[in-house]
Amino acid sequence: MPTLRAKHVTPHAFRHATAVHLVSAGVDVTVIRSWLGHVT
């Protein structure tokens, strides 16, 4: 997408967006946390 060239996407924003999409898809939060390497 050409519009993404002007945007600054950080790794945090990418991970957050991925997590939100996974939650919306019904994936369990503990699984998402494990996949993304979140430490409790």
N, C-alpha and C positions, 0 to 999 in steps of 0.2 A: 504494500500500500504506500503510495507516495506521501500521504499525509503523516506517516510515522517518521519520516526523515527529520521533521522539525521537532519531534517530541523527544524528551529525555526520559527514557524508561530505565529505572534502576532495577537491580536484581530484587530488591525488596518488593517493589511494585509488581514485578512479574510473578514472584512467589505468592503474593497476596491475591492477585487475580486468579492464579491457578487454584489456590485453595478455595476461593469463593465459588469458582465453577464446579469444583469437585463436591463441595457441600451442596450446591444446588442440584447436582446430579444424584444426590443421596448417598454419597460415600461417607462412611463413618469418620468422625473427627479424629479419633485415635489413629486410624489408618493414615489419614492425611498428614497428621503430625509426624508419624513415623516416616512416610515417604519424603517429606520436606526437611527432615532432620531437626525438628524442633525439640529442644531439650526442656523438660519440665523441672 
